[in-house]
Amino acid sequence: MKLFKFSLILLTTLSLTNCASRYNNINPTSVKYVSQTEKNNIKLEYQYSLLEKKYAKKETKKGVKVVSFKITNNSDKDIVFGDDVTLNYANNEAVNVLRPEQTFKTLKQQTPLYLLYLLLTPLNFYTSTTNSYGVEEQTSSTPIGLVVGPGLAIGNMIQSGSANKKFKTELEQYNLNGQVIKQGESKYGLTGIKTFHHDALKLNVK
C-alpha cells in the first residue's frame, strides 16, 4: 500500500511538472510586430516573447531570447543580412546572435527526461476487505504500472520529439544570416540572441 501511495505521488508530481510541451509555430510572416526602427531606408520590425510553456521557461532560465523580425529594404541597393546589416541594441552594443543549432540546443526539450515515468512500472493497485476479525486483508492486485509507466514515457517522448523537430525546422527555415534582401523586398527572420532582457533593438548599417 505504501508503494502505491508513493507511486501515486510520483505520478502526480511528474504529470504536473514534467509533461512534454507542444510547439506552436511562430510563423514570423503572421506576427503582429509592435516594435520598429529604421535606418538608411532599411526598416526593422521585431517582437520578443513568442515561445510558450517549456520553451518560454527555458528562455528565461538560459538567458536566450528568440526574436521574430521583419526587414524591409527601401534603400537603393541590395543588402546582405549579417554582413551589410546587423542587429545592435539601442545603446549601440552589438547583439550576440546565435546560430540556429545553438538556439535549438539551448532551448530544446530534453526528451530522455521522460524515461523517469518508467519508475511507475512497479505500480500496483490493491483491493482489500476486512475479515470477521476486523483485520484488513488484501484480496487482489492489478499491475497498472505496466501500462501507466511505459505509456506516459513513450507518449511524452513522442510529443517532445515532435515539438523539438518543429522548433528546429522553423529556426532553420527563417535563418536570415547571409541572405540577400533585394531593393524593395521584405524578408522575415527568427533568431536566438544571448540575453536575459528584452532590450530595444536597432539596425547597424555598414
C-alpha positions in Angstrom: 0.0 0.0 0.0 2.9 2.3 0.8 4.4 1.6 -2.6 1.0 2.6 -4.2 0.9 5.8 -2.3 4.5 6.7 -3.2 3.9 5.9 -6.9 0.7 7.9 -6.9 2.6 10.9 -5.5 5.4 10.4 -8.0 2.9 10.2 -10.9 1.1 13.4 -9.8 4.4 15.3 -9.5 5.7 14.2 -12.8 2.4 14.9 -14.5 2.3 18.5 -13.1 5.9 19.4 -13.7 7.3 17.3 -16.5 4.7 16.8 -19.2 6.1 17.4 -22.6 5.0 20.7 -24.3 3.8 21.1 -27.9 5.4 23.6 -30.1 3.2 26.1 -31.8 4.8 27.6 -34.9 5.7 31.2 -34.5 5.4 31.9 -38.3 7.2 35.3 -38.5 5.1 36.3 -41.5 1.9 36.4 -39.4 3.4 38.0 -36.3 1.9 41.4 -35.3 5.1 43.5 -34.8 4.8 46.2 -32.2 8.4 47.4 -32.1 10.1 49.0 -35.1 13.0 51.2 -36.1 14.6 52.5 -39.4 18.0 53.4 -40.6 19.2 54.4 -44.1 15.8 53.5 -45.5 16.0 50.0 -44.1 13.2 49.2 -41.7 13.3 46.7 -38.8 10.2 45.3 -37.1 10.6 42.8 -34.3 8.9 41.0 -31.5 10.0 39.1 -28.4 8.1 36.7 -26.1 6.7 34.3 -28.7 7.6 31.0 -27.3 5.3 29.1 -24.9 5.4 26.7 -22.0 8.6 24.8 -21.6 10.4 26.7 -24.3 9.4 30.0 -22.7 10.7 28.9 -19.3 14.0 27.9 -20.8 14.3 31.3 -22.5 14.2 32.8 -19.0 16.4 30.3 -17.3 19.1 30.0 -20.0 19.3 33.7 -21.0 18.4 33.2 -24.6 15.6 35.1 -26.2 14.0 34.1 -29.6 13.2 37.2 -31.7 10.9 37.2 -34.7 11.6 40.1 -37.1 10.9 41.6 -40.5 13.4 43.6 -42.5 12.2 45.9 -45.4 14.8 47.2 -47.7 13.8 50.5 -49.2 17.4 51.6 -49.9 18.9 51.9 -53.4 20.9 48.7 -53.2 20.6 45.0 -52.3 21.9 44.2 -48.8 23.1 41.0 -47.0 21.9 40.4 -43.5 24.7 39.6 -41.2 27.2 41.5 -43.4 25.8 44.8 -44.7 23.2 44.9 -41.9 23.4 43.5 -38.4 21.5 43.9 -35.1 22.5 46.2 -32.4 20.9 47.3 -29.1 19.6 50.8 -28.7 22.8 51.7 -26.8 24.9 50.6 -29.8 26.2 47.4 -28.3 26.3 44.5 -30.7 23.7 41.8 -30.3 25.1 38.3 -29.8 23.1 36.5 -32.5 23.2 32.7 -32.1 23.2 30.2 -34.9 20.0 28.1 -35.3 21.7 25.0 -33.9 22.9 26.9 -30.8 19.5 28.3 -30.1 17.9 24.8 -30.6 20.4 23.1 -28.4 19.9 25.6 -25.6 16.1 25.7 -25.6 15.0 22.2 -26.8 13.1 19.8 -24.5 15.2 17.0 -23.0 13.4 14.0 -24.4 15.2 11.3 -22.4 14.0 13.0 -19.2 10.6 11.4 -19.7 12.1 8.0 -19.2 11.6 8.8 -15.5 8.0 7.7 -16.0 9.3 4.2 -16.2 9.7 4.4 -12.4 6.0 3.9 -12.2 6.2 0.5 -13.8 6.1 -1.4 -10.5 2.9 0.4 -9.5 0.1 -2.0 -8.4 -3.5 -1.2 -7.5 -4.5 -3.2 -4.4 -8.0 -4.0 -3.2 -8.7 -5.3 0.3 -11.5 -6.3 2.6 -11.9 -6.6 6.4 -12.4 -10.1 7.6 -14.6 -11.2 10.5 -11.8 -10.5 13.0 -11.6 -6.9 11.9 -8.3 -7.4 10.1 -7.8 -5.9 6.7 -6.8 -8.5 4.1 -5.5 -7.9 0.5 -7.8 -9.6 -2.0 -6.3 -8.7 -5.3 -3.7 -6.5 -7.1 -3.6 -5.1 -10.6 -0.3 -4.1 -12.2 -1.4 -0.8 -13.6 2.2 0.4 -13.7 2.9 -1.8 -16.6 0.6 0.4 -18.7 0.9 3.7 -17.0 4.7 3.9 -16.8 5.7 3.0 -20.3 2.6 4.7 -21.7 3.5 8.1 -20.1 7.1 7.7 -21.0 6.5 6.8 -24.7 3.7 9.4 -25.1 5.8 12.3 -23.7 8.9 11.3 -25.6 7.0 11.2 -28.9 5.4 14.6 -28.1 8.6 16.3 -27.1 10.5 14.8 -30.0 7.8 16.1 -32.4 7.8 19.6 -30.8 11.6 19.8 -30.9 11.6 18.8 -34.6 9.1 21.6 -35.4 11.1 24.1 -33.4 14.4 23.2 -35.2 12.8 23.3 -38.6 11.3 26.8 -38.1 14.6 28.2 -36.8 16.4 26.9 -39.9 13.6 28.0 -42.2 13.8 31.6 -41.0 17.6 31.9 -40.6 18.4 35.2 -42.4 22.1 35.2 -41.8 23.9 35.6 -45.1 20.6 36.1 -47.0 20.3 38.8 -49.7 17.4 41.2 -49.2 16.8 43.0 -52.6 15.7 46.5 -53.1 12.1 46.9 -52.2 11.9 43.4 -50.7 10.9 42.4 -47.2 12.2 39.2 -45.5 11.3 37.6 -42.2 13.7 36.1 -39.7 13.7 34.1 -36.5 16.8 34.1 -34.4 18.0 33.5 -30.8 20.0 36.2 -29.1 22.1 35.7 -25.9 20.4 38.0 -23.3 18.3 37.9 -20.2 16.5 41.0 -21.1 14.1 42.4 -23.8 16.2 45.4 -24.8 15.2 47.6 -27.7 16.9 46.7 -31.0 18.1 48.7 -34.0 19.9 48.1 -37.2 23.6 48.6 -37.7 24.0 49.5 -41.4 27.6 49.4 -42.8 
